[in-house]
């Protein structure tokens, strides 16, 4: 690993909360884990309003 990667890994502490988000076309999911990789909250479906594309003239 390069030193930049090691620096990023060293920034993770006991108070760090890591949230992984899976963005898909229609459904989105999130999961939170602690600094050791333990799941703190199971997968949650994110309910986001659909964005509409602006019509071109």
N, C-alpha and C positions, 0 to 999 in steps of 0.2 A: 504494500500500500504506500501511496505517496504521503508526504507530510500534510498536505491539504486535507486528505481524508482522515488522517489521525487527529487533526485539529478539530474537525467536525465531530468525530466520535467522542473526543474528550469534553465537548460542550454538554453532553448528556449527563445530568446529575440525578440525585434522588427526587428532586422536585420537578423533573421534566415530565411532561405529559406528551405522548406522541399520538397523533391522530392520523389514521390512514383513511383516505377518501377515494372511493372508486366512482369515477364519473363516467356514466354511460349515456346512451342516446336518450333513454326515457326514465330509467331508474338510477338513483344514486345511493350509495351505501357508505357508512362510516363506522370505524371501530377505534376504540382508545386502548392504548397499552402503556405500561410503565417502562422505566429505564431497563428492566431486565427481560422485557418481552412478554410479561404476563398480561393477559387480557383483563382490562378493568371494566369494560362495558361491552357486551356482545354487539354484534352487528346491528346497526340501526338504519332503516331506510329513511333517506332524507326526502321530505316532501317539498319540492321546489316548484314554483309556478312555471308553466311552460312559457318560453319566450317565443314571440312571433316575429317572423322576419318582416322587415319593412318592404312594402311593395315598391318596385322601381317604376318611375314614370315612363 
